[in-house]
Amino acid sequence: MRPLKQKVSITLDQDLLEILKAQAEERDRSLSQYINLILKAYLKQQNKEQIQ
């Protein structure tokens, strides 16, 4: 079963949003999927750094 998802509203800088949209499109992902991937990777990396 897929994890439940929850909608949130955030405000991003225009230049950041344009970069994220372009990169998501290059990777054939929706903006939401791409932001989720980035955040998961960031949190995974942060967790590794805390352990060391």
mmCIF entry with sequence, helices, sheets and N, C-alpha, C, O atoms, coordinates in Angstrom:
data_MODEL
# 
_entry.id   MODEL 
# 
_entity.id                         1 
_entity.type                       polymer 
_entity.pdbx_number_of_molecules   1 
# 
_entity_poly.entity_id                      1 
_entity_poly.type                           'polypeptide(L)' 
_entity_poly.nstd_linkage                   no 
_entity_poly.nstd_monomer                   no 
_entity_poly.pdbx_seq_one_letter_code       MRPLKQKVSITLDQDLLEILKAQAEERDRSLSQYINLILKAYLKQQNKEQIQ 
_entity_poly.pdbx_seq_one_letter_code_can   MRPLKQKVSITLDQDLLEILKAQAEERDRSLSQYINLILKAYLKQQNKEQIQ 
_entity_poly.pdbx_strand_id                 A 
# 
loop_
_entity_poly_seq.entity_id 
_entity_poly_seq.num 
_entity_poly_seq.mon_id 
_entity_poly_seq.hetero 
1 1  MET n 
1 2  ARG n 
1 3  PRO n 
1 4  LEU n 
1 5  LYS n 
1 6  GLN n 
1 7  LYS n 
1 8  VAL n 
1 9  SER n 
1 10 ILE n 
1 11 THR n 
1 12 LEU n 
1 13 ASP n 
1 14 GLN n 
1 15 ASP n 
1 16 LEU n 
1 17 LEU n 
1 18 GLU n 
1 19 ILE n 
1 20 LEU n 
1 21 LYS n 
1 22 ALA n 
1 23 GLN n 
1 24 ALA n 
1 25 GLU n 
1 26 GLU n 
1 27 ARG n 
1 28 ASP n 
1 29 ARG n 
1 30 SER n 
1 31 LEU n 
1 32 SER n 
1 33 GLN n 
1 34 TYR n 
1 35 ILE n 
1 36 ASN n 
1 37 LEU n 
1 38 ILE n 
1 39 LEU n 
1 40 LYS n 
1 41 ALA n 
1 42 TYR n 
1 43 LEU n 
1 44 LYS n 
1 45 GLN n 
1 46 GLN n 
1 47 ASN n 
1 48 LYS n 
1 49 GLU n 
1 50 GLN n 
1 51 ILE n 
1 52 GLN n 
# 
_struct_asym.id          A 
_struct_asym.entity_id   1 
# 
loop_
_struct_conf.conf_type_id 
_struct_conf.id 
_struct_conf.pdbx_PDB_helix_id 
_struct_conf.beg_label_comp_id 
_struct_conf.beg_label_asym_id 
_struct_conf.beg_label_seq_id 
_struct_conf.pdbx_beg_PDB_ins_code 
_struct_conf.end_label_comp_id 
_struct_conf.end_label_asym_id 
_struct_conf.end_label_seq_id 
_struct_conf.pdbx_end_PDB_ins_code 
_struct_conf.beg_auth_comp_id 
_struct_conf.beg_auth_asym_id 
_struct_conf.beg_auth_seq_id 
_struct_conf.end_auth_comp_id 
_struct_conf.end_auth_asym_id 
_struct_conf.end_auth_seq_id 
_struct_conf.pdbx_PDB_helix_class 
_struct_conf.details 
_struct_conf.pdbx_PDB_helix_length 
HELX_P HELX_P1 AA1 GLN A 14 ? GLU A 26 ? GLN A 14 GLU A 26 1 ? 13 
HELX_P HELX_P2 AA2 LEU A 31 ? ILE A 51 ? LEU A 31 ILE A 51 1 ? 21 
# 
_struct_conf_type.id          HELX_P 
_struct_conf_type.criteria    ? 
_struct_conf_type.reference   ? 
# 
loop_
_atom_site.group_PDB 
_atom_site.id 
_atom_site.type_symbol 
_atom_site.label_atom_id 
_atom_site.label_alt_id 
_atom_site.label_comp_id 
_atom_site.label_asym_id 
_atom_site.label_entity_id 
_atom_site.label_seq_id 
_atom_site.pdbx_PDB_ins_code 
_atom_site.Cartn_x 
_atom_site.Cartn_y 
_atom_site.Cartn_z 
_atom_site.occupancy 
_atom_site.B_iso_or_equiv 
_atom_site.pdbx_formal_charge 
_atom_site.auth_seq_id 
_atom_site.auth_comp_id 
_atom_site.auth_asym_id 
_atom_site.auth_atom_id 
_atom_site.pdbx_PDB_model_num 
ATOM 1   N N  . MET A 1 1  ? 0.840  -1.184 0.000   1.00 0.00 ? 1  MET A N  1 
ATOM 2   C CA . MET A 1 1  ? 0.000  0.000  0.000   1.00 0.00 ? 1  MET A CA 1 
ATOM 3   C C  . MET A 1 1  ? 0.885  1.247  0.000   1.00 0.00 ? 1  MET A C  1 
ATOM 4   O O  . MET A 1 1  ? 1.852  1.324  0.758   1.00 0.00 ? 1  MET A O  1 
ATOM 5   N N  . ARG A 1 2  ? 0.562  2.200  -0.829  1.00 0.00 ? 2  ARG A N  1 
ATOM 6   C CA . ARG A 1 2  ? 1.337  3.433  -0.919  1.00 0.00 ? 2  ARG A CA 1 
ATOM 7   C C  . ARG A 1 2  ? 1.115  4.284  0.327   1.00 0.00 ? 2  ARG A C  1 
ATOM 8   O O  . ARG A 1 2  ? 0.029  4.285  0.907   1.00 0.00 ? 2  ARG A O  1 
ATOM 9   N N  . PRO A 1 3  ? 2.155  5.004  0.730   1.00 0.00 ? 3  PRO A N  1 
ATOM 10  C CA . PRO A 1 3  ? 1.977  5.900  1.886   1.00 0.00 ? 3  PRO A CA 1 
ATOM 11  C C  . PRO A 1 3  ? 0.977  7.003  1.566   1.00 0.00 ? 3  PRO A C  1 
ATOM 12  O O  . PRO A 1 3  ? 0.864  7.446  0.423   1.00 0.00 ? 3  PRO A O  1 
ATOM 13  N N  . LEU A 1 4  ? 0.263  7.434  2.583   1.00 0.00 ? 4  LEU A N  1 
ATOM 14  C CA . LEU A 1 4  ? -0.686 8.522  2.401   1.00 0.00 ? 4  LEU A CA 1 
ATOM 15  C C  . LEU A 1 4  ? 0.068  9.814  2.136   1.00 0.00 ? 4  LEU A C  1 
ATOM 16  O O  . LEU A 1 4  ? 1.158  10.041 2.660   1.00 0.00 ? 4  LEU A O  1 
ATOM 17  N N  . LYS A 1 5  ? -0.524 10.632 1.332   1.00 0.00 ? 5  LYS A N  1 
ATOM 18  C CA . LYS A 1 5  ? 0.093  11.920 1.010   1.00 0.00 ? 5  LYS A CA 1 
ATOM 19  C C  . LYS A 1 5  ? -0.808 13.024 1.521   1.00 0.00 ? 5  LYS A C  1 
ATOM 20  O O  . LYS A 1 5  ? -2.025 12.866 1.611   1.00 0.00 ? 5  LYS A O  1 
ATOM 21  N N  . GLN A 1 6  ? -0.197 14.130 1.850   1.00 0.00 ? 6  GLN A N  1 
ATOM 22  C CA . GLN A 1 6  ? -0.937 15.269 2.351   1.00 0.00 ? 6  GLN A CA 1 
ATOM 23  C C  . GLN A 1 6  ? -0.547 16.509 1.563   1.00 0.00 ? 6  GLN A C  1 
ATOM 24  O O  . GLN A 1 6  ? 0.634  16.739 1.303   1.00 0.00 ? 6  GLN A O  1 
ATOM 25  N N  . LYS A 1 7  ? -1.517 17.289 1.190   1.00 0.00 ? 7  LYS A N  1 
ATOM 26  C CA . LYS A 1 7  ? -1.248 18.521 0.458   1.00 0.00 ? 7  LYS A CA 1 
ATOM 27  C C  . LYS A 1 7  ? -0.761 19.596 1.416   1.00 0.00 ? 7  LYS A C  1 
ATOM 28  O O  . LYS A 1 7  ? -1.262 19.739 2.531   1.00 0.00 ? 7  LYS A O  1 
ATOM 29  N N  . VAL A 1 8  ? 0.229  20.347 0.949   1.00 0.00 ? 8  VAL A N  1 
ATOM 30  C CA . VAL A 1 8  ? 0.740  21.490 1.708   1.00 0.00 ? 8  VAL A CA 1 
ATOM 31  C C  . VAL A 1 8  ? 0.897  22.664 0.755   1.00 0.00 ? 8  VAL A C  1 
ATOM 32  O O  . VAL A 1 8  ? 0.985  22.485 -0.460  1.00 0.00 ? 8  VAL A O  1 
ATOM 33  N N  . SER A 1 9  ? 0.930  23.821 1.298   1.00 0.00 ? 9  SER A N  1 
ATOM 34  C CA . SER A 1 9  ? 1.150  25.017 0.504   1.00 0.00 ? 9  SER A CA 1 
ATOM 35  C C  . SER A 1 9  ? 2.446  25.658 0.980   1.00 0.00 ? 9  SER A C  1 
ATOM 36  O O  . SER A 1 9  ? 2.623  25.917 2.170   1.00 0.00 ? 9  SER A O  1 
ATOM 37  N N  . ILE A 1 10 ? 3.347  25.910 0.039   1.00 0.00 ? 10 ILE A N  1 
ATOM 38  C CA . ILE A 1 10 ? 4.614  26.557 0.382   1.00 0.00 ? 10 ILE A CA 1 
ATOM 39  C C  . ILE A 1 10 ? 4.861  27.705 -0.590  1.00 0.00 ? 10 ILE A C  1 
ATOM 40  O O  . ILE A 1 10 ? 4.266  27.764 -1.666  1.00 0.00 ? 10 ILE A O  1 
ATOM 41  N N  . THR A 1 11 ? 5.727  28.592 -0.205  1.00 0.00 ? 11 THR A N  1 
ATOM 42  C CA . THR A 1 11 ? 6.111  29.705 -1.062  1.00 0.00 ? 11 THR A CA 1 
ATOM 43  C C  . THR A 1 11 ? 7.587  29.535 -1.410  1.00 0.00 ? 11 THR A C  1 
ATOM 44  O O  . THR A 1 11 ? 8.436  29.391 -0.530  1.00 0.00 ? 11 THR A O  1 
ATOM 45  N N  . LEU A 1 12 ? 7.876  29.555 -2.717  1.00 0.00 ? 12 LEU A N  1 
ATOM 46  C CA . LEU A 1 12 ? 9.249  29.395 -3.182  1.00 0.00 ? 12 LEU A CA 1 
ATOM 47  C C  . LEU A 1 12 ? 9.668  30.633 -3.965  1.00 0.00 ? 12 LEU A C  1 
ATOM 48  O O  . LEU A 1 12 ? 8.833  31.307 -4.567  1.00 0.00 ? 12 LEU A O  1 
ATOM 49  N N  . ASP A 1 13 ? 10.950 30.927 -3.954  1.00 0.00 ? 13 ASP A N  1 
ATOM 50  C CA . ASP A 1 13 ? 11.484 31.991 -4.787  1.00 0.00 ? 13 ASP A CA 1 
ATOM 51  C C  . ASP A 1 13 ? 11.236 31.628 -6.246  1.00 0.00 ? 13 ASP A C  1 
ATOM 52  O O  . ASP A 1 13 ? 11.335 30.462 -6.628  1.00 0.00 ? 13 ASP A O  1 
ATOM 53  N N  . GLN A 1 14 ? 10.916 32.626 -7.054  1.00 0.00 ? 14 GLN A N  1 
ATOM 54  C CA . GLN A 1 14 ? 10.583 32.391 -8.461  1.00 0.00 ? 14 GLN A CA 1 
ATOM 55  C C  . GLN A 1 14 ? 11.710 31.683 -9.206  1.00 0.00 ? 14 GLN A C  1 
ATOM 56  O O  . GLN A 1 14 ? 11.455 30.758 -9.977  1.00 0.00 ? 14 GLN A O  1 
ATOM 57  N N  . ASP A 1 15 ? 12.964 32.111 -8.982  1.00 0.00 ? 15 ASP A N  1 
ATOM 58  C CA . ASP A 1 15 ? 14.084 31.491 -9.685  1.00 0.00 ? 15 ASP A CA 1 
ATOM 59  C C  . ASP A 1 15 ? 14.254 30.026 -9.294  1.00 0.00 ? 15 ASP A C  1 
ATOM 60  O O  . ASP A 1 15 ? 14.560 29.187 -10.142 1.00 0.00 ? 15 ASP A O  1 
ATOM 61  N N  . LEU A 1 16 ? 14.058 29.718 -8.020  1.00 0.00 ? 16 LEU A N  1 
ATOM 62  C CA . LEU A 1 16 ? 14.142 28.339 -7.550  1.00 0.00 ? 16 LEU A CA 1 
ATOM 63  C C  . LEU A 1 16 ? 13.039 27.488 -8.180  1.00 0.00 ? 16 LEU A C  1 
ATOM 64  O O  . LEU A 1 16 ? 13.291 26.364 -8.613  1.00 0.00 ? 16 LEU A O  1 
ATOM 65  N N  . LEU A 1 17 ? 11.843 28.012 -8.231  1.00 0.00 ? 17 LEU A N  1 
ATOM 66  C CA . LEU A 1 17 ? 10.724 27.292 -8.812  1.00 0.00 ? 17 LEU A CA 1 
ATOM 67  C C  . LEU A 1 17 ? 10.972 26.983 -10.289 1.00 0.00 ? 17 LEU A C  1 
ATOM 68  O O  . LEU A 1 17 ? 10.675 25.881 -10.749 1.00 0.00 ? 17 LEU A O  1 
ATOM 69  N N  . GLU A 1 18 ? 11.504 27.927 -11.016 1.00 0.00 ? 18 GLU A N  1 
ATOM 70  C CA . GLU A 1 18 ? 11.796 27.711 -12.439 1.00 0.00 ? 18 GLU A CA 1 
ATOM 71  C C  . GLU A 1 18 ? 12.827 26.607 -12.632 1.00 0.00 ? 18 GLU A C  1 
ATOM 72  O O  . GLU A 1 18 ? 12.693 25.782 -13.536 1.00 0.00 ? 18 GLU A O  1 
ATOM 73  N N  . ILE A 1 19 ? 13.851 26.586 -11.792 1.00 0.00 ? 19 ILE A N  1 
ATOM 74  C CA . ILE A 1 19 ? 14.880 25.538 -11.857 1.00 0.00 ? 19 ILE A CA 1 
ATOM 75  C C  . ILE A 1 19 ? 14.266 24.179 -11.539 1.00 0.00 ? 19 ILE A C  1 
ATOM 76  O O  . ILE A 1 19 ? 14.510 23.201 -12.245 1.00 0.00 ? 19 ILE A O  1 
ATOM 77  N N  . LEU A 1 20 ? 13.470 24.122 -10.476 1.00 0.00 ? 20 LEU A N  1 
ATOM 78  C CA . LEU A 1 20 ? 12.849 22.860 -10.088 1.00 0.00 ? 20 LEU A CA 1 
ATOM 79  C C  . LEU A 1 20 ? 11.917 22.325 -11.174 1.00 0.00 ? 20 LEU A C  1 
ATOM 80  O O  . LEU A 1 20 ? 11.918 21.128 -11.460 1.00 0.00 ? 20 LEU A O  1 
ATOM 81  N N  . LYS A 1 21 ? 11.132 23.202 -11.773 1.00 0.00 ? 21 LYS A N  1 
ATOM 82  C CA . LYS A 1 21 ? 10.226 22.783 -12.849 1.00 0.00 ? 21 LYS A CA 1 
ATOM 83  C C  . LYS A 1 21 ? 11.008 22.222 -14.031 1.00 0.00 ? 21 LYS A C  1 
ATOM 84  O O  . LYS A 1 21 ? 10.642 21.189 -14.590 1.00 0.00 ? 21 LYS A O  1 
ATOM 85  N N  . ALA A 1 22 ? 12.076 22.900 -14.406 1.00 0.00 ? 22 ALA A N  1 
ATOM 86  C CA . ALA A 1 22 ? 12.887 22.457 -15.542 1.00 0.00 ? 22 ALA A CA 1 
ATOM 87  C C  . ALA A 1 22 ? 13.531 21.101 -15.257 1.00 0.00 ? 22 ALA A C  1 
ATOM 88  O O  . ALA A 1 22 ? 13.531 20.216 -16.113 1.00 0.00 ? 22 ALA A O  1 
ATOM 89  N N  . GLN A 1 23 ? 14.075 20.947 -14.060 1.00 0.00 ? 23 GLN A N  1 
ATOM 90  C CA . GLN A 1 23 ? 14.724 19.684 -13.715 1.00 0.00 ? 23 GLN A CA 1 
ATOM 91  C C  . GLN A 1 23 ? 13.705 18.548 -13.610 1.00 0.00 ? 23 GLN A C  1 
ATOM 92  O O  . GLN A 1 23 ? 13.993 17.423 -14.017 1.00 0.00 ? 23 GLN A O  1 
ATOM 93  N N  . ALA A 1 24 ? 12.536 18.827 -13.076 1.00 0.00 ? 24 ALA A N  1 
ATOM 94  C CA . ALA A 1 24 ? 11.484 17.814 -12.992 1.00 0.00 ? 24 ALA A CA 1 
ATOM 95  C C  . ALA A 1 24 ? 11.088 17.357 -14.392 1.00 0.00 ? 24 ALA A C  1 
ATOM 96  O O  . ALA A 1 24 ? 10.921 16.163 -14.640 1.00 0.00 ? 24 ALA A O  1 
ATOM 97  N N  . GLU A 1 25 ? 10.942 18.302 -15.290 1.00 0.00 ? 25 GLU A N  1 
ATOM 98  C CA . GLU A 1 25 ? 10.561 17.961 -16.660 1.00 0.00 ? 25 GLU A CA 1 
ATOM 99  C C  . GLU A 1 25 ? 11.648 17.130 -17.337 1.00 0.00 ? 25 GLU A C  1 
ATOM 100 O O  . GLU A 1 25 ? 11.342 16.169 -18.044 1.00 0.00 ? 25 GLU A O  1 
ATOM 101 N N  . GLU A 1 26 ? 12.910 17.490 -17.129 1.00 0.00 ? 26 GLU A N  1 
ATOM 102 C CA . GLU A 1 26 ? 14.027 16.731 -17.702 1.00 0.00 ? 26 GLU A CA 1 
ATOM 103 C C  . GLU A 1 26 ? 14.027 15.289 -17.218 1.00 0.00 ? 26 GLU A C  1 
ATOM 104 O O  . GLU A 1 26 ? 14.439 14.383 -17.942 1.00 0.00 ? 26 GLU A O  1 
ATOM 105 N N  . ARG A 1 27 ? 13.566 15.083 -15.996 1.00 0.00 ? 27 ARG A N  1 
ATOM 106 C CA . ARG A 1 27 ? 13.553 13.741 -15.398 1.00 0.00 ? 27 ARG A CA 1 
ATOM 107 C C  . ARG A 1 27 ? 12.196 13.049 -15.542 1.00 0.00 ? 27 ARG A C  1 
ATOM 108 O O  . ARG A 1 27 ? 11.962 11.991 -14.958 1.00 0.00 ? 27 ARG A O  1 
ATOM 109 N N  . ASP A 1 28 ? 11.316 13.658 -16.322 1.00 0.00 ? 28 ASP A N  1 
ATOM 110 C CA . ASP A 1 28 ? 9.980  13.114 -16.590 1.00 0.00 ? 28 ASP A CA 1 
ATOM 111 C C  . ASP A 1 28 ? 9.210  12.841 -15.293 1.00 0.00 ? 28 ASP A C  1 
ATOM 112 O O  . ASP A 1 28 ? 8.612  11.779 -15.119 1.00 0.00 ? 28 ASP A O  1 
ATOM 113 N N  . ARG A 1 29 ? 9.242  13.817 -14.400 1.00 0.00 ? 29 ARG A N  1 
ATOM 114 C CA . ARG A 1 29 ? 8.534  13.734 -13.118 1.00 0.00 ? 29 ARG A CA 1 
ATOM 115 C C  . ARG A 1 29 ? 7.672  14.972 -12.946 1.00 0.00 ? 29 ARG A C  1 
ATOM 116 O O  . ARG A 1 29 ? 7.928  16.021 -13.537 1.00 0.00 ? 29 ARG A O  1 
ATOM 117 N N  . SER A 1 30 ? 6.645  14.821 -12.123 1.00 0.00 ? 30 SER A N  1 
ATOM 118 C CA . SER A 1 30 ? 5.868  16.005 -11.770 1.00 0.00 ? 30 SER A CA 1 
ATOM 119 C C  . SER A 1 30 ? 6.696  16.834 -10.795 1.00 0.00 ? 30 SER A C  1 
ATOM 120 O O  . SER A 1 30 ? 7.626  16.328 -10.167 1.00 0.00 ? 30 SER A O  1 
ATOM 121 N N  . LEU A 1 31 ? 6.354  18.092 -10.677 1.00 0.00 ? 31 LEU A N  1 
ATOM 122 C CA . LEU A 1 31 ? 7.060  18.955 -9.734  1.00 0.00 ? 31 LEU A CA 1 
ATOM 123 C C  . LEU A 1 31 ? 6.956  18.391 -8.320  1.00 0.00 ? 31 LEU A C  1 
ATOM 124 O O  . LEU A 1 31 ? 7.940  18.375 -7.581  1.00 0.00 ? 31 LEU A O  1 
ATOM 125 N N  . SER A 1 32 ? 5.784  17.937 -7.951  1.00 0.00 ? 32 SER A N  1 
ATOM 126 C CA . SER A 1 32 ? 5.569  17.378 -6.619  1.00 0.00 ? 32 SER A CA 1 
ATOM 127 C C  . SER A 1 32 ? 6.450  16.139 -6.377  1.00 0.00 ? 32 SER A C  1 
ATOM 128 O O  . SER A 1 32 ? 7.078  16.014 -5.326  1.00 0.00 ? 32 SER A O  1 
ATOM 129 N N  . GLN A 1 33 ? 6.485  15.235 -7.352  1.00 0.00 ? 33 GLN A N  1 
ATOM 130 C CA . GLN A 1 33 ? 7.325  14.042 -7.220  1.00 0.00 ? 33 GLN A CA 1 
ATOM 131 C C  . GLN A 1 33 ? 8.791  14.421 -7.076  1.00 0.00 ? 33 GLN A C  1 
ATOM 132 O O  . GLN A 1 33 ? 9.515  13.853 -6.259  1.00 0.00 ? 33 GLN A O  1 
ATOM 133 N N  . TYR A 1 34 ? 9.215  15.383 -7.876  1.00 0.00 ? 34 TYR A N  1 
ATOM 134 C CA . TYR A 1 34 ? 10.620 15.780 -7.859  1.00 0.00 ? 34 TYR A CA 1 
ATOM 135 C C  . TYR A 1 34 ? 11.004 16.425 -6.532  1.00 0.00 ? 34 TYR A C  1 
ATOM 136 O O  . TYR A 1 34 ? 12.064 16.128 -5.982  1.00 0.00 ? 34 TYR A O  1 
ATOM 137 N N  . ILE A 1 35 ? 10.162 17.291 -6.025  1.00 0.00 ? 35 ILE A N  1 
ATOM 138 C CA . ILE A 1 35 ? 10.440 17.917 -4.726  1.00 0.00 ? 35 ILE A CA 1 
ATOM 139 C C  . ILE A 1 35 ? 10.491 16.849 -3.631  1.00 0.00 ? 35 ILE A C  1 
ATOM 140 O O  . ILE A 1 35 ? 11.343 16.922 -2.745  1.00 0.00 ? 35 ILE A O  1 
ATOM 141 N N  . ASN A 1 36 ? 9.601  15.868 -3.676  1.00 0.00 ? 36 ASN A N  1 
ATOM 142 C CA . ASN A 1 36 ? 9.635  14.772 -2.709  1.00 0.00 ? 36 ASN A CA 1 
ATOM 143 C C  . ASN A 1 36 ? 10.961 14.017 -2.768  1.00 0.00 ? 36 ASN A C  1 
ATOM 144 O O  . ASN A 1 36 ? 11.549 13.705 -1.733  1.00 0.00 ? 36 ASN A O  1 
ATOM 145 N N  . LEU A 1 37 ? 11.430 13.722 -3.990  1.00 0.00 ? 37 LEU A N  1 
ATOM 146 C CA . LEU A 1 37 ? 12.705 13.016 -4.141  1.00 0.00 ? 37 LEU A CA 1 
ATOM 147 C C  . LEU A 1 37 ? 13.861 13.821 -3.562  1.00 0.00 ? 37 LEU A C  1 
ATOM 148 O O  . LEU A 1 37 ? 14.717 13.281 -2.861  1.00 0.00 ? 37 LEU A O  1 
ATOM 149 N N  . ILE A 1 38 ? 13.878 15.111 -3.859  1.00 0.00 ? 38 ILE A N  1 
ATOM 150 C CA . ILE A 1 38 ? 14.944 15.977 -3.352  1.00 0.00 ? 38 ILE A CA 1 
ATOM 151 C C  . ILE A 1 38 ? 14.933 16.018 -1.824  1.00 0.00 ? 38 ILE A C  1 
ATOM 152 O O  . ILE A 1 38 ? 15.980 15.894 -1.189  1.00 0.00 ? 38 ILE A O  1 
ATOM 153 N N  . LEU A 1 39 ? 13.762 16.191 -1.245  1.00 0.00 ? 39 LEU A N  1 
ATOM 154 C CA . LEU A 1 39 ? 13.663 16.265 0.218   1.00 0.00 ? 39 LEU A CA 1 
ATOM 155 C C  . LEU A 1 39 ? 14.057 14.948 0.880   1.00 0.00 ? 39 LEU A C  1 
ATOM 156 O O  . LEU A 1 39 ? 14.743 14.948 1.902   1.00 0.00 ? 39 LEU A O  1 
ATOM 157 N N  . LYS A 1 40 ? 13.627 13.829 0.304   1.00 0.00 ? 40 LYS A N  1 
ATOM 158 C CA . LYS A 1 40 ? 14.003 12.520 0.867   1.00 0.00 ? 40 LYS A CA 1 
ATOM 159 C C  . LYS A 1 40 ? 15.514 12.320 0.814   1.00 0.00 ? 40 LYS A C  1 
ATOM 160 O O  . LYS A 1 40 ? 16.112 11.856 1.785   1.00 0.00 ? 40 LYS A O  1 
ATOM 161 N N  . ALA A 1 41 ? 16.138 12.669 -0.316  1.00 0.00 ? 41 ALA A N  1 
ATOM 162 C CA . ALA A 1 41 ? 17.591 12.530 -0.449  1.00 0.00 ? 41 ALA A CA 1 
ATOM 163 C C  . ALA A 1 41 ? 18.315 13.423 0.547   1.00 0.00 ? 41 ALA A C  1 
ATOM 164 O O  . ALA A 1 41 ? 19.302 13.012 1.157   1.00 0.00 ? 41 ALA A O  1 
ATOM 165 N N  . TYR A 1 42 ? 17.823 14.642 0.710   1.00 0.00 ? 42 TYR A N  1 
ATOM 166 C CA . TYR A 1 42 ? 18.431 15.579 1.663   1.00 0.00 ? 42 TYR A CA 1 
ATOM 167 C C  . TYR A 1 42 ? 18.344 15.033 3.089   1.00 0.00 ? 42 TYR A C  1 
ATOM 168 O O  . TYR A 1 42 ? 19.329 15.048 3.828   1.00 0.00 ? 42 TYR A O  1 
ATOM 169 N N  . LEU A 1 43 ? 17.171 14.557 3.466   1.00 0.00 ? 43 LEU A N  1 
ATOM 170 C CA . LEU A 1 43 ? 17.003 14.031 4.826   1.00 0.00 ? 43 LEU A CA 1 
ATOM 171 C C  . LEU A 1 43 ? 17.832 12.781 5.056   1.00 0.00 ? 43 LEU A C  1 
ATOM 172 O O  . LEU A 1 43 ? 18.363 12.580 6.149   1.00 0.00 ? 43 LEU A O  1 
ATOM 173 N N  . LYS A 1 44 ? 17.949 11.940 4.040   1.00 0.00 ? 44 LYS A N  1 
ATOM 174 C CA . LYS A 1 44 ? 18.785 10.737 4.148   1.00 0.00 ? 44 LYS A CA 1 
ATOM 175 C C  . LYS A 1 44 ? 20.238 11.139 4.372   1.00 0.00 ? 44 LYS A C  1 
ATOM 176 O O  . LYS A 1 44 ? 20.922 10.560 5.216   1.00 0.00 ? 44 LYS A O  1 
ATOM 177 N N  . GLN A 1 45 ? 20.709 12.122 3.623   1.00 0.00 ? 45 GLN A N  1 
ATOM 178 C CA . GLN A 1 45 ? 22.080 12.605 3.765   1.00 0.00 ? 45 GLN A CA 1 
ATOM 179 C C  . GLN A 1 45 ? 22.300 13.230 5.141   1.00 0.00 ? 45 GLN A C  1 
ATOM 180 O O  . GLN A 1 45 ? 23.336 13.001 5.765   1.00 0.00 ? 45 GLN A O  1 
ATOM 181 N N  . GLN A 1 46 ? 21.354 14.003 5.611   1.00 0.00 ? 46 GLN A N  1 
ATOM 182 C CA . GLN A 1 46 ? 21.464 14.617 6.933   1.00 0.00 ? 46 GLN A CA 1 
ATOM 183 C C  . GLN A 1 46 ? 21.549 13.551 8.016   1.00 0.00 ? 46 GLN A C  1 
ATOM 184 O O  . GLN A 1 46 ? 22.317 13.686 8.969   1.00 0.00 ? 46 GLN A O  1 
ATOM 185 N N  . ASN A 1 47 ? 20.769 12.504 7.872   1.00 0.00 ? 47 ASN A N  1 
ATOM 186 C CA . ASN A 1 47 ? 20.779 11.409 8.844   1.00 0.00 ? 47 ASN A CA 1 
ATOM 187 C C  . ASN A 1 47 ? 22.136 10.724 8.858   1.00 0.00 ? 47 ASN A C  1 
ATOM 188 O O  . ASN A 1 47 ? 22.639 10.392 9.932   1.00 0.00 ? 47 ASN A O  1 
ATOM 189 N N  . LYS A 1 48 ? 22.744 10.503 7.695   1.00 0.00 ? 48 LYS A N  1 
ATOM 190 C CA . LYS A 1 48 ? 24.072 9.887  7.607   1.00 0.00 ? 48 LYS A CA 1 
ATOM 191 C C  . LYS A 1 48 ? 25.111 10.760 8.311   1.00 0.00 ? 48 LYS A C  1 
ATOM 192 O O  . LYS A 1 48 ? 25.977 10.250 9.022   1.00 0.00 ? 48 LYS A O  1 
ATOM 193 N N  . GLU A 1 49 ? 25.022 12.073 8.110   1.00 0.00 ? 49 GLU A N  1 
ATOM 194 C CA . GLU A 1 49 ? 25.996 12.986 8.707   1.00 0.00 ? 49 GLU A CA 1 
ATOM 195 C C  . GLU A 1 49 ? 25.852 13.036 10.231  1.00 0.00 ? 49 GLU A C  1 
ATOM 196 O O  . GLU A 1 49 ? 26.843 13.216 10.938  1.00 0.00 ? 49 GLU A O  1 
ATOM 197 N N  . GLN A 1 50 ? 24.643 12.879 10.735  1.00 0.00 ? 50 GLN A N  1 
ATOM 198 C CA . GLN A 1 50 ? 24.417 12.897 12.185  1.00 0.00 ? 50 GLN A CA 1 
ATOM 199 C C  . GLN A 1 50 ? 25.000 11.651 12.838  1.00 0.00 ? 50 GLN A C  1 
ATOM 200 O O  . GLN A 1 50 ? 25.457 11.701 13.980  1.00 0.00 ? 50 GLN A O  1 
ATOM 201 N N  . ILE A 1 51 ? 24.985 10.536 12.118  1.00 0.00 ? 51 ILE A N  1 
ATOM 202 C CA . ILE A 1 51 ? 25.489 9.270  12.669  1.00 0.00 ? 51 ILE A CA 1 
ATOM 203 C C  . ILE A 1 51 ? 27.013 9.297  12.776  1.00 0.00 ? 51 ILE A C  1 
ATOM 204 O O  . ILE A 1 51 ? 27.579 8.724  13.707  1.00 0.00 ? 51 ILE A O  1 
ATOM 205 N N  . GLN A 1 52 ? 27.683 9.964  11.824  1.00 0.00 ? 52 GLN A N  1 
ATOM 206 C CA . GLN A 1 52 ? 29.149 9.970  11.787  1.00 0.00 ? 52 GLN A CA 1 
ATOM 207 C C  . GLN A 1 52 ? 29.736 10.856 12.831  1.00 0.00 ? 52 GLN A C  1 
ATOM 208 O O  . GLN A 1 52 ? 30.958 10.969 12.929  1.00 0.00 ? 52 GLN A O  1 
# 
